[in-house]
């Protein structure tokens, strides 16, 4: 505790400007909050100081900064609760940045007769597309090749008719056409890359996609704009207790090693694949058991697959998607049990060959490993059941209250995060001795969503006014929505920021600066891997722009030349380790190689095996 008071005092001083912003609610200021909540260094320090104030008890502290934890924070703060959120690494650094990047109902769940899950997911898809995040979630078409005569077309058609009917029942259908049947000739016009012998015809249907990590960052900024305190690189190392009740958490600021006690009336654990570890730390009987399933995706240039539509293929275990992604395709995924390192799940040569073999089975010009720009692997937090196959484990979620003061949530899927968050905060409300309003996040747009369509319609005028090409404006609108002015302000102040990054020209230099000043990026890897997707969208995987990007981040984050050098070295070593791991034949070999790269901010061992902290 000796270092805690001094660290808190320093954080308070460093965050004074951020604290003034936090205390003056941005949505209440004149102008309606056009300039949004920032998650810069000053705001981080202010949030940490506020949460650690011994005179201040939060209603809720959320552990985990992925899509579910972020959703819990937004749901709770928009119900009027005082909320904090801590994340041990970068926001969305786990599962929530490594998904298939789809917002979908899940066609395969229809075959499992799980109609309620599909209906719920399609309801959420409609809300995200039309109301909550129209700037971040957009429709995408998929072609389902048919390979059998007579029976398959009516079978698939019936399933897609039901899928469309469940989707249309939401009443929010703009921009989502119904499915349509295609002959082989018409299907090949849409997807000339397919081998003629690989299909007898096809059915085209529509779903939606999202940049998963960007969505999480935007949701956290939205929560902060309503008053939530949001901090990354802050690890929970123990729980505060009063008898059997959990009364808060003890955290370590990994950037300074200072430790703090954060008092809260309720704690929500939303750590996904780390759920079991948190249960062990709190010492209660494990009511939730999570198994990790590894999903590997490949990124290839758009010109390697000639198609105007995404493609979905059946595999022996699940499905394989070929998903349009800007100037690229995302191809995946695998579905295999993973029991090794959860922070950096490694893709092996076997994983990569599996994906290539299955997609090449239908392509007229096969892909090779030389076509692969990027590879990423993520872990699905599946609720453990009787089945040994991860592809058959439940994608539904569960909320439990294992000990007083602690709510745990696990399972589910990205698309239904908002429902998961609502259920978790309902459990929190049950544990609070006060009336808590019902969830309203179905009617709360994320920052950048309000006014997005009008700005999209005005994109040519914005291009003329900014001096940027309209293609650049479209790119910025689809990443920042109506917050685009915040990025353009940086360019107006420093025109050099209006130039693209050398070696990753899809992104402007201003976007790197903005990531550090507004979006909570603390390190080079945060920017190249999650705030942008340079690490998977370029053959050099970000190494060619690492120096330039680090120098752009240096000013906002106060780095000296030595820190810039360190950031570039750590990032380069990470890329080298990933490349080497992807040449290994087995998970064990790939995992060992990947773990050879050092962490820029090491995450220490938790205090799970020592008694939890108690407050006197």
C-alpha positions in Angstrom: 0.0 0.0 0.0 3.0 2.3 0.4 3.3 2.9 -3.3 -0.4 3.2 -3.8 -0.8 6.7 -2.3 2.1 8.1 -4.2 1.0 6.5 -7.5 -2.5 7.7 -6.9 -1.2 11.2 -6.3 0.9 11.1 -9.5 -2.1 9.8 -11.5 -4.3 12.5 -10.2 -1.7 15.2 -11.2 -1.2 13.6 -14.7 -4.9 13.2 -15.2 -6.1 16.6 -14.0 -7.1 17.7 -17.5 -8.7 14.3 -18.2 -10.6 14.5 -14.9 -12.1 17.9 -15.9 -13.3 16.3 -19.1 -14.8 13.3 -17.3 -16.6 15.5 -14.8 -18.1 17.7 -17.5 -20.3 15.2 -19.3 -19.6 15.5 -23.0 -23.2 14.8 -24.0 -24.4 17.7 -21.8 -22.0 20.3 -23.2 -23.1 22.8 -25.8 -22.9 21.2 -29.2 -24.4 17.9 -28.1 -21.1 16.0 -27.7 -20.0 16.3 -31.4 -16.4 15.9 -30.1 -16.5 12.7 -28.2 -14.9 11.2 -25.1 -11.2 10.6 -25.5 -9.3 7.7 -24.1 -5.8 9.3 -24.2 -3.1 9.2 -21.6 -4.5 12.0 -19.4 -7.9 10.4 -19.4 -6.5 7.0 -18.5 -4.7 8.5 -15.5 -7.8 10.4 -14.4 -10.0 7.3 -14.7 -7.5 5.2 -12.6 -7.2 7.9 -10.0 -11.0 8.2 -9.7 -11.6 4.5 -9.4 -8.8 4.1 -6.8 -10.1 7.0 -4.7 -10.7 5.5 -1.2 -13.6 7.9 -0.7 -15.3 6.7 -3.9 -17.2 3.4 -4.2 -18.4 2.4 -7.7 -21.7 0.6 -8.2 -19.9 -1.7 -10.6 -16.4 -2.7 -11.7 -16.1 -4.8 -14.9 -13.2 -7.1 -15.4 -12.4 -7.6 -19.1 -12.3 -5.2 -22.0 -13.6 -7.4 -24.8 -16.9 -7.0 -26.5 -18.9 -8.5 -23.6 -17.2 -6.5 -20.9 -17.5 -3.3 -22.9 -21.1 -4.1 -23.5 -21.7 -4.5 -19.8 -20.0 -1.2 -19.0 -22.2 0.6 -21.6 -25.4 -1.1 -20.5 -24.7 -0.3 -16.8 -23.7 3.3 -17.2 -26.7 4.1 -19.4 -28.9 2.7 -16.6 -27.5 5.3 -14.3 -24.9 3.2 -12.4 -21.4 4.4 -11.7 -19.1 2.1 -13.6 -15.4 1.3 -14.0 -13.7 -1.2 -16.4 -10.2 -2.7 -16.3 -8.4 -4.7 -18.9 -5.1 -6.4 -18.3 -3.9 -5.9 -21.9 -5.2 -3.8 -24.7 -8.9 -3.4 -25.3 -10.2 -6.3 -27.5 -6.8 -7.9 -27.5 -8.2 -11.4 -27.1 -11.1 -13.1 -28.8 -12.8 -9.8 -29.7 -10.2 -8.8 -32.3 -9.7 -12.2 -33.8 -13.2 -13.3 -34.9 -14.5 -13.9 -38.4 -15.7 -10.3 -38.2 -19.3 -11.3 -39.0 -22.5 -10.2 -37.5 -24.8 -13.1 -38.3 -27.6 -15.3 -37.1 -25.6 -18.5 -37.6 -27.1 -20.7 -40.4 -25.7 -23.9 -38.9 -27.7 -23.3 -35.7 -30.8 -23.8 -37.8 -29.7 -27.3 -38.6 -29.3 -27.8 -34.9 -32.9 -26.6 -34.5 -31.7 -23.8 -32.2 -34.3 -21.3 -33.6 -34.3 -19.1 -30.5 -30.6 -18.4 -30.8 -30.9 -17.6 -34.5 -33.9 -15.3 -33.9 -32.1 -13.5 -31.1 -28.9 -13.1 -33.2 -30.8 -11.8 -36.2 -32.7 -9.3 -34.0 -29.3 -8.0 -32.8 -28.0 -7.9 -36.4 -30.9 -5.7 -37.4 -30.3 -3.3 -34.4 -26.6 -3.0 -35.1 -27.1 -2.3 -38.8 -29.9 0.1 -38.5 -29.7 1.9 -35.2 -26.7 1.2 -33.0 -23.7 1.3 -35.4 -24.6 1.9 -39.0 -21.1 3.2 -39.6 -19.4 0.1 -38.4 -21.7 -2.7 -39.4 -22.6 -3.2 -43.0 -24.4 -5.9 -45.2 -22.3 -8.4 -47.1 -23.5 -11.0 -49.6 -22.6 -14.7 -49.6 -22.9 -17.3 -52.2 -23.7 -20.9 -51.1 -22.6 -23.2 -53.8 -24.9 -26.3 -54.3 -23.2 -29.6 -55.1 -26.0 -32.1 -55.3 -28.9 -32.3 -57.7 -32.6 -32.6 -56.7 -32.6 -32.5 -52.9 -30.1 -29.9 -51.9 -31.7 -26.8 -53.5 -35.1 -27.2 -51.7 -33.3 -28.1 -48.5 -31.0 -25.1 -48.5 -33.7 -22.9 -49.8 -36.1 -23.9 -47.0 -33.4 -23.1 -44.4 -32.7 -19.7 -46.0 -36.4 -18.9 -46.2 -36.6 -19.5 -42.5 -33.5 -17.5 -41.9 -34.9 -14.5 -43.9 -38.3 -14.8 -42.2 -36.7 -14.7 -38.7 -34.6 -11.7 -39.8 -37.5 -9.8 -41.4 -39.7 -10.4 -38.3 -37.5 -7.8 -36.5 -39.1 -5.0 -38.7 -35.6 -3.6 -39.3 -34.7 -4.9 -42.8 -33.4 -1.9 -44.8 -30.3 -2.9 -46.8 -30.8 -6.6 -46.2 -32.3 -8.3 -49.3 -33.8 -11.8 -49.1 -32.0 -14.8 -50.6 -32.2 -15.7 -54.2 -31.6 -18.9 -56.2 -29.0 -18.9 -59.0 -28.2 -21.3 -61.8 -24.6 -22.4 -62.2 -24.1 -19.9 -65.0 -25.4 -16.9 -62.9 -23.4 -18.1 -59.9 -20.2 -18.2 -62.0 -20.9 -14.6 -63.2 -20.8 -13.5 -59.6 -17.9 -15.7 -58.6 -15.8 -16.5 -61.7 -13.1 -17.9 -59.3 -15.2 -21.0 -58.6 -14.5 -24.2 -60.6 -17.4 -25.0 -62.8 -17.3 -28.6 -61.7 -17.5 -27.5 -58.0 -21.1 -26.5 -58.1 -24.4 -27.3 -59.8 -26.0 -24.0 -58.9 -26.1 -21.7 -55.9 -28.1 -19.6 -53.5 -27.1 -16.1 -52.5 -28.1 -14.6 -49.1 -27.0 -11.6 -47.0 -25.5 -11.2 -43.6 -23.3 -8.4 -42.1 -19.7 -7.8 -41.0 -17.8 -5.6 -38.6 -14.3 -4.6 -37.7 -14.5 -6.3 -34.3 -11.7 -4.5 -32.5 -12.8 -1.1 -33.8 -16.4 -1.8 -32.6 -15.1 -2.5 -29.1 -13.0 0.6 -28.9 -16.0 2.7 -30.1 -18.3 1.1 -27.5 -15.8 1.9 -24.7 -15.6 5.5 -25.8 -19.3 5.6 -25.9 -19.4 4.3 -22.3 -16.8 6.8 -21.3 -18.9 9.6 -22.9 -21.7 8.7 -20.4 -19.3 8.7 -17.5 -17.7 5.2 -17.3 -14.1 5.0 -16.2 -12.2 2.9 -18.7 -8.6 1.7 -18.2 -6.4 -0.8 -20.2 -3.1 -2.4 -19.1 -4.5 -2.8 -15.6 -4.5 -6.3 -14.2 -6.7 -7.7 -11.5 -4.5 -9.5 -9.0 -7.0 -10.2 -6.3 -10.5 -9.5 -4.9 -11.4 -7.4 -1.9 -13.6 -9.2 0.5 -15.9 -8.4 3.5 -16.6 -11.9 4.9 -17.9 -13.9 2.0 -18.9 -10.8 -0.1 -16.7 -9.5 -2.9 -16.4 -5.7 -2.4 -14.0 -4.8 -5.2 -10.8 -5.7 -6.8 -7.1 -5.1 -6.3 -5.3 -4.1 -9.5 -1.8 -3.5 -10.7 -1.1 -0.8 -13.3 1.2 -2.6 -15.6 2.6 0.6 -17.0 3.9 1.7 -13.6 3.6 -1.5 -11.4 1.7 0.6 -8.8 -1.2 -1.3 -7.1 -4.6 0.0 -6.2 -7.7 -1.1 -4.5 -11.0 -0.3 -6.4 -14.1 -0.6 -4.3 -17.4 -1.5 -5.9 -20.7 -2.8 -4.8 -20.7 -5.4 -7.5 -18.1 -6.9 -9.8 -18.7 -8.5 -13.2 -16.2 -10.9 -14.6 -16.3 -10.9 -18.4 -13.0 -12.4 -19.2 -14.1 -15.0 -21.8 -11.5 -17.8 -22.1 -9.9 -16.7 -18.8 -13.2 -17.3 -16.8 -11.9 -20.4 -15.0 -8.8 -18.5 -13.8 -10.9 -15.8 -12.3 -13.1 -18.3 -10.6 -10.0 -19.9 -9.1 -8.8 -16.5 -7.9 -12.0 -15.7 -6.1 -12.0 -19.1 -4.4 -15.6 -20.0 -5.1 -16.8 -23.2 -6.6 -16.7 -23.0 -10.3 -20.2 -22.7 -11.7 -19.0 -22.0 -15.3 -16.4 -24.1 -17.2 -15.1 -22.7 -20.5 -13.3 -24.6 -23.2 -11.3 -22.7 -25.7 -11.7 -23.5 -29.4 -9.1 -22.1 -31.8 -10.2 -20.5 -35.0 -7.6 -19.6 -37.6 -8.1 -17.2 -40.5 -6.0 -16.3 -43.5 -6.0 -12.9 -45.2 -5.3 -12.8 -49.0 -5.3 -9.9 -51.6 -8.6 -9.3 -53.3 -7.2 -10.0 -56.7 -6.3 -13.6 -55.7 -10.0 -14.6 -55.7 -12.1 -13.2 -58.6 -15.6 -12.8 -57.0 -18.2 -10.1 -56.5 -19.6 -11.8 -53.4 -18.5 -13.7 -50.3 -18.6 -17.5 -50.4 -19.7 -20.0 -47.7 -18.6 -23.6 -47.9 -19.5 -26.7 -45.9 -16.7 -28.6 -44.3 -16.7 -31.9 -42.5 -16.9 -30.1 -39.1 -18.5 -26.7 -39.7 -18.4 -24.1 -42.4 -15.7 -22.1 -44.2 -16.2 -18.4 -45.1 -14.5 -16.4 -47.8 -15.3 -12.9 -46.6 -14.8 -9.6 -48.5 -12.6 -7.3 -46.5 -11.7 -4.1 -48.3 -8.8 -4.9 -50.7 -8.6 -8.3 -49.2 -10.4 -11.6 -48.4 -10.6 -13.2 -45.0 -10.7 -17.0 -45.3 -11.6 -19.2 -42.4 -12.0 -20.8 -40.0 -10.8 -23.8 -38.1 -12.5 -25.2 -35.0 -10.0 -27.2 -32.8 -9.5 -27.6 -29.1 -6.8 -25.4 -27.6 -5.3 -25.8 -24.1 -2.0 -23.9 -24.5 -1.2 -20.2 -24.2 -4.4 -18.2 -24.2 -2.9 -14.8 -24.8 -1.2 -15.6 -28.1 -2.9 -18.7 -29.6 -0.6 -19.8 -32.5 -1.5 -20.9 -36.0 0.4 -23.9 -37.1 1.3 -25.0 -40.6 -1.4 -27.7 -40.3 -4.0 -25.0 -39.6 -3.0 -22.9 -42.6 -2.9 -26.0 -44.9 -6.4 -27.0 -43.6 -7.9 -23.7 -44.7 -6.0 -23.6 -48.0 -7.0 -27.2 -48.8 -10.7 -26.6 -48.2 -11.0 -23.3 -50.1 -8.8 -24.7 -53.0 -11.3 -27.5 -53.4 -13.7 -25.1 -55.1 -11.3 -22.5 -56.7 -10.2 -22.7 -60.4 -6.9 -21.1 -59.5 -5.7 -22.5 -56.1 -4.2 -20.3 -53.4 -0.7 -21.0 -52.2 1.1 -20.0 -49.0 2.8 -17.3 -51.0 -0.6 -15.6 -51.4 -1.2 -15.3 -47.7 -0.7 -11.7 -46.4 -1.8 -12.3 -42.9 -2.7 -15.0 -40.4 -4.5 -14.6 -37.1 -5.8 -17.1 -34.5 -8.5 -16.5 -31.9 -10.1 -18.5 -29.2 -13.9 -19.0 -28.8 -15.0 -19.2 -25.1 -17.4 -22.2 -25.4 -19.4 -23.5 -22.5 -18.0 -26.9 -21.7 -20.5 -29.8 -22.1 -20.6 -33.5 -22.7 -19.4 -33.4 -26.3 -15.7 -33.7 -26.9 -15.9 -31.8 -30.2 -15.6 -28.0 -29.7 -17.8 -27.5 -32.9 -20.7 -29.0 -30.9 -20.4 -27.1 -27.7 -22.9 -24.4 -26.9 -22.7 -20.8 -28.3 -25.3 -19.8 -25.8 -24.3 -17.8 -22.7 -24.8 -18.2 -19.0 -24.8 -15.7 -16.1 -24.1 -16.9 -12.5 -23.7 -15.3 -9.1 -21.1 -17.6 -7.5 -20.5 -15.5 -4.4 -22.2 -12.3 -3.1 -21.0 -9.3 -5.0 -19.6 -11.2 -8.0 -21.4 -11.8 -11.3 -19.8 -14.0 -13.9 -20.8 -14.2 -17.6 -19.4 -16.6 -20.3 -20.2 -18.2 -23.6 -22.2 -16.6 -26.3 -21.1 -15.1 -29.6 -20.0 -11.6 -30.7 -23.3 -10.9 -32.4 -25.3 -11.3 -29.2 -22.9 -9.4 -26.9 -25.6 -6.8 -26.1 -28.1 -9.4 -24.9 -25.3 -10.9 -22.8 -24.5 -7.6 -21.3 -28.1 -6.9 -20.5 -28.4 -10.2 -18.7 -25.3 -9.5 -16.7 -26.4 -6.1 -15.6 -29.8 -7.5 -14.7 -28.0 -9.8 -12.3 -26.0 -6.8 -11.0 -29.3 -4.9 -10.4 -30.6 -7.9 -8.4 -27.6 -7.6 -6.1 -28.0 -3.8 -5.5 -30.3 -2.5 -2.9 -31.8 0.1 -5.2 -34.1 0.4 -8.2 -32.2 0.1 -11.4 -33.9 1.1 -14.7 -34.2 -1.5 -17.5 -31.6 -1.7 -20.3 -31.8 0.9 -23.0 -28.8 0.0 -25.2 -31.2 -1.1 -28.0 -31.8 2.6 -28.5 -28.4 4.0 -27.8 -26.2 4.6 -30.9 -22.5 4.2 -30.5 -20.4 7.3 -31.0 -20.1 8.1 -34.7 -23.5 6.5 -35.6 -25.7 9.5 -35.1 -25.7 11.5 -38.3 -23.5 9.0 -40.2 -26.0 8.5 -43.1 -26.2 12.3 -43.7 -22.5 12.6 -43.8 -22.1 9.7 -46.1 -24.5 11.4 -48.5 -22.3 14.5 -48.2 -19.0 12.7 -48.7 -18.2 14.5 -52.0 -18.6 17.9 -50.2 -16.5 16.7 -47.4 -13.8 15.6 -49.8 -13.7 19.1 -51.5 -13.6 20.8 -48.1 -10.8 18.7 -46.7 -8.7 18.4 -49.9 -8.8 14.6 -49.5 -10.0 12.2 -52.2 -13.5 11.0 -51.8 -12.2 7.4 -51.4 -10.3 8.6 -48.3 -13.4 10.2 -46.9 -15.4 7.0 -47.5 -12.7 5.0 -45.7 -12.8 7.5 -42.7 -16.6 7.5 -42.5 -16.7 3.7 -42.4 -14.2 3.7 -39.5 -15.2 6.8 -37.5 -18.7 7.8 -38.7 -19.7 11.2 -37.6 -16.5 11.5 -35.5 -14.7 12.1 -38.8 -14.2 15.7 -38.0 -11.9 14.8 -35.1 -9.5 13.1 -37.5 -9.8 15.9 -40.1 -9.0 18.4 -37.4 -5.7 16.7 -36.9 -5.0 17.1 -40.7 -6.0 20.7 -40.6 -3.6 21.4 -37.8 -0.8 19.4 -39.4 -1.3 18.8 -43.2 1.5 16.1 -43.1 -0.9 13.9 -41.3 -3.1 13.8 -44.3 -0.6 11.7 -46.2 -0.9 7.9 -46.2 1.5 5.7 -44.2 4.5 4.6 -46.4 3.9 0.9 -47.0 0.3 0.8 -45.8 -1.4 3.4 -47.9 -4.9 2.4 -46.9 -4.4 4.4 -43.7 -3.6 8.1 -43.1 -0.9 9.1 -40.7 -3.6 11.0 -38.8 -5.2 7.7 -37.9 -2.1 6.6 -36.0 -2.1 9.8 -34.0 -5.8 9.6 -33.4 -5.5 6.1 -32.0 -3.1 7.3 -29.4 -5.0 10.5 -28.5 -8.6 9.3 -28.6 -8.8 5.5 -28.8 -6.7 4.2 -25.9 -3.8 2.8 -27.9 -0.8 2.6 -25.5 1.8 0.8 -27.7 2.8 0.3 -31.3 1.2 -3.2 -31.4 -2.1 -1.8 -30.4 -2.2 0.5 -33.4 -0.8 -1.9 -36.1 -2.9 -4.9 -34.9 -6.2 -3.5 -33.6 -6.8 0.2 -34.3 -5.7 -0.5 -37.8 -5.3 -3.9 -39.4 -1.9 -3.3 -41.0 -0.5 -6.4 -39.2 -2.7 -8.7 -41.3 -3.4 -6.6 -44.4 0.2 -6.3 -45.7 2.8 -8.9 -46.7 5.4 -7.2 -44.4 2.8 -7.5 -41.6 3.5 -4.0 -40.4 7.3 -4.1 -40.0 7.7 -1.6 -43.0 5.7 1.0 -41.2 6.6 0.3 -37.6 9.2 3.1 -37.4 7.0 5.8 -38.9 4.0 4.8 -36.8 6.1 4.7 -33.6 7.4 8.2 -34.3 3.9 9.5 -34.8 2.8 8.0 -31.5 5.8 9.4 -29.6 4.4 12.9 -29.3 1.0 12.1 -27.8 2.3 9.4 -25.6 5.5 11.2 -24.5 8.0 8.7 -25.8 11.7 9.5 -26.1 13.9 8.0 -28.8 14.8 5.0 -26.6 11.1 4.1 -26.2 10.4 4.5 -29.9 13.3 2.1 -30.6 12.0 -0.4 -28.0 8.5 -0.3 -29.4 9.8 -1.1 -32.9 12.1 -3.9 -31.7 9.3 -5.6 -29.7 6.9 -5.4 -32.6 9.4 -6.8 -35.0 10.2 -9.7 -32.7 6.5 -10.4 -32.4 6.1 -10.6 -36.2 9.2 -12.8 -36.5 7.9 -15.2 -33.8 4.5 -15.4 -35.5 6.0 -16.2 -38.9 8.2 -18.9 -37.4 5.3 -20.4 -35.5 3.3 -20.7 -38.7 6.0 -23.0 -40.1 5.6 -25.5 -37.3 3.7 -28.7 -37.8 1.9 -29.0 -34.4 0.2 -26.7 -31.9 2.8 -27.5 -29.3 5.7 -26.5 -31.6 3.9 -23.4 -32.8 3.0 -22.3 -29.3 6.6 -22.7 -28.1 8.0 -20.6 -30.9 5.3 -17.9 -30.5 6.0 -17.6 -26.8 9.6 -16.7 -27.6 8.7 -13.1 -28.4 8.8 -10.8 -25.3 5.8 -8.7 -24.1 6.2 -5.0 -24.3 4.2 -4.8 -21.1 4.6 -8.2 -19.2 1.4 -9.4 -17.5 2.5 -11.0 -14.2 1.2 -13.9 -12.3 -2.0 -13.3 -10.4 -2.4 -13.8 -6.7 -4.9 -16.6 -7.2 -3.2 -18.9 -4.7 -2.9 -16.4 -1.9 -5.7 -15.1 0.3 -7.8 -12.4 -1.3 -7.2 -8.9 0.0 -9.5 -7.7 2.8 -10.5 -4.2 3.7 -10.3 -3.3 7.4 
